[in-house]
Structure formats: structure tokens, C-alpha cells
Amino acid sequence: MSGTPAGRVLRKRCGWSWVVALAGASALSPADADAQIKWRDLHVSGGLSLEGYQGNLAAVSVPQVDSTDAAQAAVGEFAGRGQLWLLEGATRDLWVGFDAGLRQFAATGFEVRDYAPREWVGNIALNFRQDLGASRLMASVRARGRDVADRPPIPLFIQPGYGMATGELRLLLPPARDVSFDVSVGGEISDYTSLVFTPQLDLLDRRAFETELGASWQGTAAWRVRFFSGLDISHYERQGTALPSDPFRRDHAVRAGAQWSYGGSRMDLRLGAEGIFNRSNSRRVEYDALRASVVSGMALPWEITANVYGVFTLKRYLLELETARVAPGEEADNATVAYLLLSRPVAANLDGAIRFGWTRAETDIGDSYFRRYGFSVLLDYRP
């Protein structure tokens, strides 16, 4: 994908992450029997979707003044993902995970013209595990990229193009009285792709730091519960505050929640709840949010597997302002999304699936939402 727009974005925005990843791979791979390179979990998928969008809302992220109450789109998608294991041992692992994809839209229903947005995405991560006696150290460095051509107005919302580099270090401590603790720290550098007629996308550029502390209790062999709390600090160097003493936006978000998971012979289930309290020196973006999530996989008759994914979010701004704007891209942090995927084998190494989806997400205007409905037919091949 190096010649594609997404490949150019990755090289331009996150090039230093590739350097770190390659340096880490060369430094951590010993010349022993455990360092045999292996490919795993390779998937190539594609499909077609029909989607509908509702919400006649203004947008600041596209130059066209063109909106509608409802829009429709036919979408073709193609993607690949996999893992390259550089080292696999009893106490140490090193592997690279990647995925990349393309979505081509044919959209109708707008007033001025029809749109044909094309979305490229790419993601690569270097992961490392090292056991330290009864403890475990996990580290990862990740680079992401997105490129969007002919981005349409609301209500057909597509997140703008960006380049992003992230890193995380996590320490898992041994259990004490059936309770195990974990602590993590991470950082992020994001650079959104702005054009001459969309300079406002530069408002999304940010530097972020996050830390989290968790405590897990293994109730039985089948279920487990984890409680966690975290702090996220974000600095937006291009968003002003109109305060001479504190001119650039800084956010501090406190998170706390719990996650319950169950693994059985025919069903896996994970339930979560999280509270988010975001405070900022730019009062327009201060909010409280409550998020609930469910992820489940279930074996059904006739070799059918059902997968359910849902995230449900309630969000309330502290300061109610009609002119309050959310920089495009922040809306994805507080969306409500629900998917149902039904799949079954249709041939050797080939699965077929149908997917139903619904999304309610915030637009560029704070506290204003659009809705998306979708139906997809997908094929997934494992080489």
C-alpha cells in the first residue's frame, strides 16, 4: 500500500514510528531457535454494503454548502490483516500486527451533486512481551493513517484523514489474594490532514498522555471482573482559548469503570461500564459521559456464529452553547454503535457473513447528532 494515499500519509505523519519499530525488532530478536519468523492470523476480506444516513446538520469540515435530510450510499470494501511473529519463546514474544483497507462509496441524495468518497486506512503495530518472574511487561508502538478523497457533507459523515503514532507500556503484576493489578502509561501524537480549503482540520492536531490502573479478580475459570481508573491529558496546540495566560486548549479527562467477561464452550461475553469526566481550559468542550458496552460471540446451529458489538453513550455538556463546536473527529469519542454479524463457513478457509449496523454519533456541531443504518454482505478468506 506504499503507493496509495494512505501509504503516503503513514510515511509523512508517522515515519519515526517505523524507525522505532524496526530498531526494536533488530535489537530484540536473538539469533536462537525461538526467533523463527512465522505468519499467523492472515485474513483477506471484501464485501458490499447499503447504507442510509439521516440528519440535516451543518458541517465545518467540508467546503461545500450541500446538505440534506437523508442520504444513501452503496459501499464496496476490501481489507487485509495479519501478524508476523519475529520471536516466540517461553518468556518473550515479539510480533508485528497490521491491517489495511479501502472503502469506495457511491453516494446519492445531496442537493448540489452526488459524491464518491474513497477511504484508505492503514495500521501497523510492533508488540513485545517479556515475563519478569511472576510479572509481565507488555510494550507496543503503533502507526495509523487514514486518507479520504471527496469527503461529503453531513449526514454522510466520514472521519477526516490523519496520521497518528502511539506507544504504550503495560505492567501486569502477580496475583495477591486472588486479585491482580496492572498499570499502563501511553502517549499519542496526531496530525490531521488539512487542505487549503479545510484549514480547520489542523485544530485536531494534538499531543496526549494517558495512564491507567486496573485491578482484576478471577472468580472462576469461566468469568473475570476488572475495575479500572485512568487519567488522559491532551494538548491541542492549534486550538486557542482566548485566555492570554493560557492560550492553547488543554483537556484533562478522568475515567473510571468496570468490565465483566465470561468465556464458555459456546459463548463469550464481555460487559463494560465507564464514566468519563472531561475538563478543559476551553469550557465549550467540558462534558460528562456514561458509556456501556457489550461484546459477545455465540455458536448457533448450522455452523452459524453470531457476534454482537454495542457501545451506548450518554453525553452532557457542562456549558450549553448553541455556538459550541466540536472539532471534526472528536465526535467519534462519544458515539453509540451497534453491530450484529452472522457468519458461517461456505468453503475451505472461506467464511461468508451478513452484517447489520446502526450508529448515532456527534457531528462537527457539539450536541448535534446524525444516524447511520447499514446492511452488508461479506466474505473472509484465510490463505
N, C-alpha and C positions, 0 to 999 in steps of 0.2 A: 504493500500500500504506500510505498515511499514516494510514488509519483502523484498520488492523489492529493486533493486539498487538505484532507485530514492529516496525511503524512507530512505536508509542509507545515501545518500548524504545530504538530508534535515537535518537529525539528526546530522550529523557530522559537516556540514558547518554553519547551521543556528539555532542551538539549542537554543541559547539565545533569538531568536525572539519568539520561542514558550513560553519561560518563561515569556517574557514581555506580550505576548498576553493573557496568562492565568491569569497573575496577574491583567491585566487591566480588564478582564472580571469579575473577582471576586470582584474587587474594585468598578466597575461602575454599577453593576447590583443591584438595590434596591429590597427589598422584598415587592413589591407592585403589583397591578393588571397589570401594564404595562410590567412587567418582564416575561410574559408568553412566553415560548420558542416556536418558530414556524419555520417550514421548508418552504422554498419558492424556486421557480425557479429551481426545480430539473430536470436535463436532463441527459439521458444516450444515447450516440450516438456511431455509428460504421459505417464502410464502407470500400470500396476498391478503390484503385487509380492506374492509369497507368501514369508513369512519364518518361519524357525524359530529358537528360542533355547534354549540349554542351559546349566545351571549354577545349582544351588540355593545361592545365596550371599546373605549378609546385605547390607543396604544402609542407609546412614545418611542418604541424601538424600531419602527419602520418608517420610511419617508412618505409612503403613500397614504393619502386620506381615503381609505377604502375599507368599509366595514359593513357587516350585515348581521341580521338576526340569527342566521343559520348558514353553515357551510358544510359541504360534503367533500370527501376525498377517497380515491382509490389509491392504495399504497402497496408497492412491491418492496420486499426487504430481502436482504442476503447478508449472512453473518458467519463468522468462524471463530472458534475459541479452542484453547488447549493449554497444556502445561508441558514444559521442558524441564525435566529433573536433571540437574547437574551433579547433585550429590545426594545420596540416600544412605544413612547409616543408623546405627542404634541410638546414637546421642546427637546426631547432627544431620540436618537436611538443608538443601539449597535448591530452589527451583524458580523458574520464570513462568508466570501465568500471563496469558494475553487473550484479548478478544478484539474483534474489529467488525464493523458492519456498515451497510449502506441502506438507506431508505429513500425511495423515489415516490413523490406524491403527484397525483393529478387532481387538483382541487377545483371545485366549482362553487357557485353561489354568491360570489362577490359582485359588487355593483359596477366597478370600472373594468376589470378584466379577470380572467382566470389565472391561477398561479400554479407553478410546477416546482415546488421546493425540492431540493435534494440535500440529504443529510448524511455526512460521513462521520463516523465515530471510531476512535481507537483507544486502547487501554493496554498498558503493559506494566507488570509489577515483578520486582525481584524480592523473593521471600527467603528468610533464613530462620532456622530453628536450632537452638543449642540447649541441650539439657545441662543444668548445673546442679548435679546431685539430685535432690528431690524437687528442685525448682526448674523452671523452663523459661528461656529467653526467646522472644519472637521479635523479628525486625522485618520491615518491608519498606521499599522505596517504589513509588508508583508515578507513572506519567500518563496523562489523559489528554485527548484532543478531540475537538468537535469542529466541523465546518459546515455551514448552511448556506446554500445558494437560493436566491429568490424567496427570502423569508416573507411569509404572508402576514397580513394584519390579523387582529383578533376577529372572530373567535378561534381561528385555526392557529393555536399557539405552538411554536417550536422554540425551544431554548436556543439562545444565540450561540455562535461559535466561541470557543475559548481554548486556551492551553492551561494545563494545571499540573503541578508537581506536588506530591505529598510524601511524607515519611512518618513512620510510626514505630515506636519501641514499646513492647509489652513484656512485663514480667509476671509469670504465674508462680505463686508461692505454694508450698506443700500444704495439705490439709491439716488443720488443728481442730480437734473435737468435731470432726465431720464438716468443717467449714473451711473453704479455700479462698484465698484473696488474690486479686490481680490488680495491677496498676499499669497505666499506659500514659505515654506522652506522645504528641504528634504535632506536625506543622504542615502548613499548606501555603503555596504561592499560586495565585490565579491571575491570569491575564486574558481578558476578553477581547475578541477580535472586533475592532471598530473600523468603520469606513468613513469616508469624507462626509456622507450624508447621515451617518448614525454615530456621531462622536459620543453620544450619551452612554454607549456601551462601555466606555472607559470607566464609568462610575462603578462598575462591578469589580474592577481590579482590587485585589485585597491580599493581605498577609494575615495568617491566622495561626493560633496556637491553641491546643486543647489538651486536657488531661482528664483522666477518669480513674476512679477507684471502684472496684467491684468485689462483692462477697457472694460465693456460691455455696449452696447446700445440696448435696446429693441425697435425696430422700430414699429412693430405691434404685435398682438397676435401670428402671424404666423412666423415671422422671427426675427433674432437677429444677431448682429455682435460683435465680441470681438477682441480687439487688445492686444498684449502682448509682453513683452520683458523679457529676463532671462539671468542668468549667471550660467554656470556649471564649477566647479573646480574639477579636477581629479588628483589623485596622484597614480602613478604606482611604487610601492616600489621595484619591481624586474627588472625594465627596466632602464638600465644605459644610461647616456648621454655622457660619455667620457669627462665630464667637472668636474675637481676636486672641484671647488667651488659650483657646483650644480649637484651632481652625479646621481640623480634619476629623471625620467620623471615626469613633471607636465604640465597639459593642462588647458587652460582657454578658454572656448567657450562662445561666446556671441550670443544669439538668439533673433530674432525679427520677428513678423509675425501677421497675422490676420486670423480669422475664421468666416465664414458666415454660418448660419444654418437656415433652413426652415422646418416647420412642418405643413403638411396639412392632409386632411382626407384620401387621397390615396397615398401620397408620403412624405417621409422625405429626406432631402438633406443637406449635410454639405460639404462646400468647404473651403480649407485652403491653405495658402502660408506661407513659413517660410524661412528666411535666417540664415545661420549658419557660423560663422567665428571662426575657431579653431586655437589658437596659443599655442605654446609649447616651452619648453626649448630643445626639441628634434625636430629639424627642419624638419625631414623626414615626420612627421605626420601633419604638418601645412597645412590647406586647407580652402577653401571657398566652401560652398554648398548652393544650392537653392532647396527647396522641395515644391512640390504642392501635395495636397491630395483631394480625393473625396470619400465620403461615402454616399450611397443612398439606400433607401428601397422603393419599389413601388408595389402596388397591381395591378395585371393583371387579365384578365378574367380567368374563370375556376379555381378559388381559388388559382391561382399561385401567389407567391410572389417572386419578383426579388430583390436581394441585390447585389450591386456593391461596391467594395472596390478597391481603387487605390492610390498608393503613387509613385510619379515620382520625381527622384532626379538627379540633375546635380552636379558634384563634380570636383573641380580643385585643385590640389596640388600646393603650392607655389614654392616648390623646386622639379624640375623634375630630379629624380634619378632612373636609372634602377635598382639599388640595394635596393631602398626603400621598406621596408617590413611593412605590416600592421599585427600586432599581430592577430592570428586567433580569430575571434569573433567580432573584430572592424568593419568588413565589413558589418555586419548586420545593423549598424547605418546609412548606406547610400545606401540602396538597392532601386530598383524600383520594385514594386509588383503590380499586377492587378489580381482581382478575380471577377468572376460572379457566383452567386449562385441562382439557380432556385428551389423553394420548393413548395410543396402543401401537404395538409392532405391526407393520404391514409387509415387511420383508426382512431378510438378514441384514442386521446393522442399520435398519431404516425404520423410523417411527413416524407416524402421522398424527396430527393434533388439530383440534379446533380450540380457539381462544375467544372468550367474551371479556370485554373490559369496559370500565367506567371510571372517569376521572373528574374531580371537581378541584380546580386549582385557582390560585390568585393570579390576577393579571398584573400589568405594569401599574395599575391604579390600586393603591392599598385598599383592602377590604372590598374589592370587586372581583367576582369570580366568573369563570367560564366552565362549561361542561363538555366532556367528550365521551362518545359512545363508539364501541368498535367490535367488529367480528372478524376473525382471522382464520385462515386455513394454512397450516404449516407442515413442513417436512424437516426431519432432523436425521442426518446421516453421520455414522461413526466409522471413519475409514479403518 
